Amino acid sequence: MLNIVLYTGLRLASRLLQVIPPALMYRLARVAGLLAFFAVRGAREGVTGNLAIALDKSARSKEVRSAAESAFQNDAMNWIDTLRIGRLSLDEIRQMVVVDDWALLEHAAGDGHGVILVTLHLGNFDLVGQVLSAHGYRLTVPVEHMQPHRLFDFLVKQRARNGIHIVPVEHASRELVRALRAGEMIGVAGDRAFAGKTLSLPVFGRPADLPTGAVSLARRAGCPLLFAVGIRESPGRFRGLVRSVPMVDSGDATLDDRHNLESFVTLMEETIRQYPGQWLAFRPFWKDDTSEKTAATMGHQKRAAI
């Protein structure tokens, strides 16, 4: 039901963008995001519980609530960004997105083995990722299939307007390998397991199941693995953060994947702590599914200690 409402809202917003300036659409999106924070209880509890653990504070604290509200507002603005992709020229995209360490990305792409960009559900990826196409790189991205199918088709069409290759996650393996063999880039999420193998590792001190696909594929393909996120600095301006994920290849695949995934987790934790209001984790993140309960308990214990 929520996805049907989302689809209807996106179609309406797409039409409104034809007559309403983007600045006003972003303001409306922030209002819509705040309304969603109060209306969608499950997502509110999910993101609040996750942020409470990440920030080591009570789920009822001012800091957690503020970050949770910001997450809803950033998510709403992300939809406007997605709808704008086809309306922006490549030059406009290059002006909207400043990448911190573009030289690192160019160097990684220069070895001809392809590049794996591992990202988070944090900030913005749909529009920020377009800057790669704007600079002539080909990027393949697997995405989770959404229902209804017309919503999935609509979003794929928006995201692929500038040449990014979008593939359903259930059919992505062959396409990702093909892209790397062709020396291209692929982008995958590292903080949510849609399919494939996972490893349980501590994230903010609690065990979480994380996908091993990115580190395993980088090890087998011998290609660079880069941590990449798009931080929103204002409604229509972004900063791309690119960091190298330290890799080891001792010959023990299991130990190497664990070690390399731990390096990714370190970068993930640092980024979420720095930008908690941009972590769009609306489902319980930890595998025991008790984020909200634990967050509430933490808050109770802290208040008792005081």
Buried (B, 14 or more C-beta within 10 A) or exposed (E): EEEEEBBEEBBEBBEBBEEEEBEEBBEBBBEBBBEBBEEBEEBBBBBBBBBBBBBBBBBBBEBBBEBBBBBBBBBBBBBBBBBBBBEBEBEBBBBBBBBBBEEBBEEBBEEEBBBBBBBBBBBBBBBBBBBBBBBEBBBBBBBEEBEEEEBBEBBBEBBBBBBBBBBBBEEBBEBBBBBBEEBBBBBBBBBBBBEBEBBEBEBBEBEBBBBBBBBBBBBEBEBBBBBBBBBBEEBBEBBBBBBBBEBBEEEEEEEBBBBBBBBBBEBBBEBBEEBBBBBBBBBBBBBEEBBBBBBBBBBEEEEEEE
